[in-house]
Amino acid sequence: MPGLRHKVPKRTSAEPEPIVVAGHEIAVSNPGKVLFPKPKYTKLDLVRYYLAVAEGALRGAGGRPNVLVRYPNGISGEFFYQKRAPESRPPWIEVVTLQFPSGRTAEEVVPRDAAGLVWLANLACLELHPHPVRAEDLDHPDELRVDLDPVPGVKWPQVRAVAGVVHATLRDFGLTGWPKTSGSRGMHILVRIERRWTFDDVRRAALALARDVERRAPTLATSKWWKEERHGVFVDYNQNAKDRTVASAYSVRPTPDARVSAPLAWDEVASAEPADFTLATMPQRFAKLGDRHEGMDQTAGSLEGLLELSARHERAGLGDAPWPPHFKKQRGEPPRVQPSRARAAHGARAAKYPLIEIARAKRKQDALAGLKRWKARHPKAAKYLEPADVLVDAMRGRSSTWTRIRVNLQHVPPKLRPRQERRDPDEKTLASW
């Protein structure tokens, strides 16, 4: 796509690069700053990318409040979440005030045009993280989000297969799904809905959908919240809880090759590979094919069928499922305790899932290094571990994430199971973030 450069600009100074778009001039600071070390993509490359795909990116994130996910030192450095819009911003940047489940409020950025996208890219926001509501109505989502999250060891073809089950299930309930790669290992399927229901209603419908997908493909998909109970592809219903966001269409992801979240047509799902879609290749695809999600705003459907299914589930004794940890305990929610820590009726700890915790660290690579040291200390146990037995949890705090690693010893013979040791590393302060 003309205008997208894949090399570091010849100018090596940090002199700002003026960009004029949508009637606004934005000075791109430090345009030669390398955000992706391997391909050497710079901040200016990121700006030009979002200009090239602006129409599609705005269809996904425009007109919605967005959480800022910033990588000021590129993907090799630390990143942070910023819910509150920077106080120093142009007067034409729109904001809207959101209230979160915690009771706190924040003014979040609402991009409306390509200039807004450039301004976000200048803040080193690789990803667009919109809420599923329009700025004009913050209480009624217009989008249900199906997040297909494969457990470790599950390959891409299985994600495709589950996406097909979701597609068929949605059609049976009169809904239209719009698939896209997540830009990581999974897939998202977006469903435009009428603005008639609350966040809790939408989440309840998403839970019913996840359970029905699991019923249709029990060996491929799961709706189980706790990682130790999952298999195959997890249909993450909790992405529809209030205050949750996912990377929207055309978001650039922090991968070494700068993959992007790529909208797909359903006839592309069977052959699409996540690595095909990057900051370098997407502009050409967009110029040739346009936005594969162009018609999605005309397909808003009703949740009545899924909510009726949810009511049938409840009558059959299948009530609510666990909520994300930072939410208050909800009415009707089952005990929010992972099965490996649940207590049997007589008070003893249940031994269904023998988990031990290996590491807590601010940086994922430090936690993974601790796991490597643990495996070196316990090679006999380590050889029995399956990919899904290593649980790597991204624990989200108020403005950043930290990593917890646990190991499920279910496949290790009891005589070879190591006991819980002191975590390595053990950054204890993370638990209170």
C-alpha positions in Angstrom: 0.0 0.0 0.0 1.5 3.4 -0.9 2.5 5.4 2.1 3.6 2.4 4.2 7.3 2.2 4.7 8.9 -1.0 6.1 12.3 0.5 6.9 13.6 3.0 9.5 13.3 6.5 8.0 16.6 7.8 6.7 16.4 10.7 9.1 17.9 9.5 12.4 17.1 12.5 14.5 14.1 12.6 16.9 12.7 15.6 15.1 8.9 15.3 14.9 7.3 14.3 11.7 4.2 16.4 10.8 1.2 14.4 9.6 -1.9 16.3 8.3 -5.1 14.2 8.2 -8.8 14.9 8.6 -8.1 18.6 8.9 -5.7 18.1 11.8 -1.9 18.3 12.0 -0.2 15.8 14.3 3.4 16.0 15.1 4.6 12.4 15.3 7.3 12.5 18.0 10.5 10.4 17.6 9.2 8.9 14.3 12.3 6.7 13.9 11.7 5.0 17.2 11.9 1.2 16.5 8.9 -0.6 18.0 9.5 -4.0 16.4 13.2 -4.8 16.6 13.4 -7.8 14.2 11.7 -6.2 11.1 12.7 -2.7 12.4 9.2 -1.2 12.1 9.1 2.2 13.6 6.5 4.5 15.1 6.1 6.2 11.7 5.5 2.8 10.1 2.7 2.3 12.7 1.2 5.6 11.9 1.2 4.9 8.2 -0.3 1.5 8.7 -3.3 2.9 10.6 -3.7 5.5 7.9 -3.8 2.8 5.3 -6.5 0.7 7.1 -8.3 3.6 8.8 -11.8 2.8 7.4 -11.7 -0.7 8.7 -10.0 0.1 12.0 -12.7 2.7 12.7 -15.4 0.3 12.0 -14.1 -1.9 14.8 -13.0 0.8 17.3 -14.4 4.1 16.1 -17.1 5.8 18.1 -16.3 3.7 21.1 -14.4 4.4 24.3 -11.0 2.8 24.1 -8.5 1.6 26.7 -5.0 2.7 25.7 -2.4 -0.1 25.7 1.0 1.7 25.2 4.4 0.3 24.3 6.6 3.4 24.6 9.8 1.4 24.2 8.5 -1.0 21.7 7.5 -4.7 22.1 10.8 -5.5 23.9 10.1 -3.0 26.7 7.4 -2.7 29.3 3.8 -1.8 28.3 1.0 -0.4 30.4 -2.8 0.0 30.3 -4.1 3.5 30.5 -7.8 3.9 30.9 -7.8 7.6 31.5 -7.2 9.8 28.5 -4.0 11.9 28.8 -4.7 15.3 30.2 -2.4 16.8 27.6 -4.4 16.1 24.4 -5.7 18.2 21.4 -9.1 19.7 21.9 -10.5 17.7 19.0 -9.8 14.4 20.8 -13.2 13.2 22.1 -13.5 11.5 25.5 -16.4 10.0 27.4 -16.7 9.1 31.1 -17.1 5.5 31.9 -18.0 4.0 35.3 -16.4 0.6 36.1 -17.6 -2.2 38.3 -15.2 -1.0 41.0 -17.1 2.3 41.2 -14.3 4.3 39.7 -14.7 6.5 36.7 -12.4 7.5 33.9 -12.5 9.6 30.7 -11.6 7.3 27.8 -10.6 8.3 24.3 -13.2 7.9 21.5 -11.5 7.9 18.1 -13.8 9.2 15.4 -11.6 9.6 12.4 -8.1 8.8 10.9 -6.6 11.7 12.9 -7.7 10.0 16.1 -5.9 6.8 15.0 -2.7 8.7 14.2 -2.8 10.4 17.6 -3.2 7.0 19.3 -0.3 5.6 17.2 1.9 8.5 18.2 1.3 7.4 21.9 2.7 4.0 20.8 -0.7 2.4 21.1 -0.2 -0.7 19.0 -3.6 -2.2 19.7 -7.0 -0.7 19.7 -9.0 -1.9 22.7 -12.6 -0.6 22.4 -15.5 -1.4 24.8 -18.5 -3.1 23.1 -20.6 0.1 23.5 -21.1 3.3 21.5 -20.1 6.5 23.1 -23.7 7.6 22.8 -25.1 4.7 24.9 -22.6 3.3 27.5 -25.1 1.0 29.2 -26.3 -1.2 26.2 -23.7 -3.1 24.2 -24.1 -3.4 20.5 -21.6 -6.2 20.2 -21.3 -9.7 21.6 -17.8 -11.0 21.4 -16.9 -14.7 21.0 -13.2 -15.2 22.0 -11.8 -18.5 21.0 -8.7 -19.1 23.2 -6.8 -22.4 22.6 -5.1 -24.0 25.6 -1.4 -24.7 25.2 -0.7 -27.4 22.7 -3.8 -26.9 20.7 -3.1 -26.2 17.0 -4.7 -23.6 14.7 -6.8 -26.2 12.7 -8.8 -26.9 15.9 -9.5 -23.2 16.4 -10.8 -23.1 12.9 -13.0 -26.1 13.6 -14.5 -24.5 16.7 -15.1 -21.3 14.8 -17.2 -23.3 12.3 -19.3 -24.7 15.2 -19.8 -21.1 16.5 -20.8 -20.0 13.1 -23.5 -22.7 12.8 -24.7 -22.1 16.4 -25.1 -18.4 15.8 -27.1 -19.0 12.6 -29.4 -21.4 14.5 -30.2 -18.5 16.8 -30.7 -16.0 14.0 -27.3 -14.2 14.5 -24.5 -13.3 12.2 -20.9 -13.8 13.2 -18.0 -11.9 11.7 -14.7 -13.8 12.2 -11.2 -12.4 12.6 -7.8 -13.7 13.7 -6.9 -12.4 17.1 -3.4 -11.7 15.9 -2.1 -14.2 18.5 -3.1 -17.8 18.7 -6.9 -17.5 18.7 -9.8 -16.2 16.8 -12.6 -13.7 17.6 -16.1 -13.8 16.2 -18.0 -10.5 16.5 -21.8 -10.4 16.6 -23.6 -7.1 16.1 -26.7 -7.0 18.4 -29.6 -4.6 18.9 -28.9 -2.1 21.7 -31.6 -3.5 24.0 -29.8 -5.4 26.7 -27.5 -4.7 29.6 -23.9 -6.0 30.0 -25.1 -8.7 32.3 -27.7 -9.9 29.7 -25.1 -10.0 27.0 -22.7 -12.0 29.2 -25.5 -14.4 30.1 -26.2 -14.9 26.4 -22.5 -15.4 25.7 -22.3 -18.1 28.4 -25.3 -19.9 27.0 -23.7 -19.8 23.5 -20.4 -21.1 24.9 -22.2 -24.0 26.7 -24.1 -24.8 23.5 -20.9 -24.8 21.4 -19.3 -27.2 24.0 -22.4 -29.4 23.8 -22.1 -29.6 20.0 -18.3 -30.2 20.0 -17.4 -31.6 23.5 -14.0 -32.9 22.4 -13.0 -29.7 20.7 -14.3 -26.9 22.8 -14.9 -26.0 26.5 -16.8 -23.3 28.4 -14.9 -24.1 31.7 -13.5 -21.0 33.3 -10.8 -22.5 35.4 -7.7 -23.3 33.4 -7.1 -26.6 35.1 -10.4 -27.8 33.8 -10.0 -26.7 30.2 -9.2 -28.7 27.1 -9.2 -27.8 23.5 -10.5 -24.3 22.7 -11.9 -22.2 25.5 -15.0 -20.1 24.5 -14.4 -17.1 26.8 -17.8 -15.9 27.7 -16.4 -13.4 30.3 -15.0 -11.2 27.5 -18.6 -9.8 27.6 -18.5 -8.7 31.2 -18.5 -5.0 31.7 -15.0 -3.4 31.6 -13.5 -6.2 29.4 -12.0 -5.3 26.1 -10.3 -7.3 23.3 -8.0 -6.1 20.5 -10.2 -5.0 17.7 -10.0 -5.5 14.0 -6.7 -4.3 12.4 -5.0 -4.0 15.8 -1.3 -4.5 15.6 -0.2 -7.1 18.1 3.1 -7.2 20.1 4.5 -10.2 18.2 8.0 -10.3 16.7 6.6 -10.2 13.1 4.0 -7.5 13.9 0.9 -9.6 13.3 -2.4 -7.9 13.1 -6.0 -8.9 13.9 -7.3 -9.7 10.5 -11.1 -9.6 9.6 -12.0 -12.7 7.5 -14.8 -13.8 5.3 -16.2 -17.2 6.4 -14.9 -18.8 3.2 -11.4 -17.7 4.2 -11.4 -19.3 7.6 -10.4 -22.8 6.4 -7.2 -21.5 4.7 -6.2 -18.4 6.6 -3.1 -18.5 8.7 -2.4 -15.9 11.4 1.1 -15.3 10.2 -0.2 -14.2 6.8 -1.5 -10.9 8.3 1.1 -8.4 9.4 1.7 -4.6 9.6 3.5 -5.1 6.2 0.9 -7.2 4.4 -2.4 -6.0 5.6 -2.4 -2.6 3.7 -2.0 -4.4 0.4 -4.9 -6.8 1.3 -7.1 -3.9 2.4 -6.4 -2.0 -0.8 -7.3 -5.1 -2.9 -10.2 -6.6 -1.0 -11.5 -3.8 1.3 -12.8 -4.5 4.7 -14.1 -8.0 5.1 -16.4 -6.7 7.9 -17.9 -3.9 5.8 -21.5 -5.0 6.2 -21.5 -5.9 9.8 -23.3 -2.8 11.1 -26.3 -3.8 9.0 -26.7 -7.2 10.7 -27.7 -6.3 14.3 -29.7 -9.2 15.7 -31.7 -10.2 18.8 -30.4 -12.0 21.9 -33.8 -13.4 22.7 -33.0 -16.9 21.5 -29.8 -17.2 23.5 -31.4 -15.7 26.6 -34.2 -18.3 26.3 -31.5 -21.0 26.1 -29.9 -19.5 29.2 -33.3 -19.8 31.0 -33.5 -23.4 30.0 -30.0 -24.0 31.3 -31.0 -22.5 34.7 -34.2 -24.6 34.9 -32.0 -27.6 34.3 -29.8 -26.7 37.2 -27.0 -25.1 35.1 -26.7 -21.7 36.6 -24.2 -18.9 36.4 -20.4 -19.6 35.9 -17.5 -17.8 37.5 -16.8 -14.1 36.8 -13.4 -12.5 36.3 -11.5 -12.1 39.6 -11.7 -8.3 39.9 -15.6 -8.4 39.9 -17.6 -8.4 43.1 -19.2 -11.7 43.9 -22.4 -11.9 41.8 -25.8 -13.2 42.8 -26.1 -16.8 41.7 -22.4 -17.2 41.0 -20.9 -20.5 42.1 -18.0 -20.4 44.6 -15.2 -18.5 43.0 -12.4 -20.9 43.9 -10.3 -23.0 41.6 -11.1 -26.7 41.7 -7.6 -27.6 42.9 -8.3 -25.5 46.1 -11.9 -26.5 46.6 -12.7 -28.3 49.9 -14.6 -31.5 50.1 -17.7 -31.6 52.2 -15.8 -33.0 55.2 -13.3 -30.1 55.1 -10.3 -31.8 53.5 -8.8 -30.4 50.4 -10.0 -32.0 47.2 -7.1 -33.5 45.2 -8.8 -33.4 41.7 -6.1 -31.1 40.3 -2.7 -31.3 42.0 -1.4 -27.8 41.2 1.7 -26.1 42.4 2.7 -22.5 41.8 6.2 -21.9 40.2 6.6 -18.2 39.7 5.3 -14.7 40.0 7.0 -12.0 38.0 6.4 -8.6 36.6 7.9 -9.7 33.3 6.7 -12.8 31.5 10.2 -13.8 30.5 11.4 -13.8 34.1 8.5 -16.1 35.1 9.3 -18.4 32.2 13.0 -18.5 33.3 11.8 -19.6 36.7 9.8 -22.4 35.1 12.9 -23.5 33.2 14.9 -23.7 36.4 12.1 -25.7 38.1 12.1 -28.2 35.2 15.9 -28.5 35.5 15.5 -29.3 39.2 12.8 -31.9 38.6 13.5 -33.5 35.2 11.7 -36.7 36.0 8.5 -34.9 36.7 8.9 -32.4 33.8 9.0 -35.1 31.2 5.4 -36.1 32.0 4.0 -32.6 31.6 1.8 -32.0 28.7 1.6 -28.5 27.1 -1.8 -27.8 28.8 -0.3 -28.7 32.2 1.7 -25.5 32.3 -0.7 -22.7 33.2 0.7 -19.2 32.3 -1.6 -16.6 33.7 -1.5 -12.9 32.7 -2.7 -11.3 35.9 -4.0 -7.8 35.2 -3.6 -5.0 37.7 -4.9 -1.5 37.4 -2.4 -0.3 34.8 -0.2 -3.3 33.9 0.0 -7.1 33.9 2.2 -9.6 35.7 2.7 -13.3 35.1 1.9 -16.2 37.3 3.0 -19.7 36.3 1.5 -22.9 37.8 2.0 -26.5 36.9 -0.7 -29.2 37.0 0.9 -32.4 38.1 -2.1 -34.6 37.0 0.0 -36.5 34.5 3.0 -37.0 36.8 3.0 -40.3 38.7 2.2 -39.5 42.4 5.6 -40.7 43.6 7.4 -38.3 41.3 5.3 -35.2 42.1 7.4 -32.4 43.6 6.0 -30.5 46.6 5.2 -26.9 46.5 8.4 -24.9 46.8 9.2 -21.3 47.3 8.2 -19.4 44.1 11.1 -18.5 41.8 10.9 -15.6 41.2 8.6 -14.5 43.9 7.7 -10.8 43.5 5.2 -10.9 46.3 4.0 -7.3 45.9 2.3 -8.3 42.6 -0.5 -10.0 44.5 -1.8 -6.6 45.6 -1.6 -4.8 42.3 
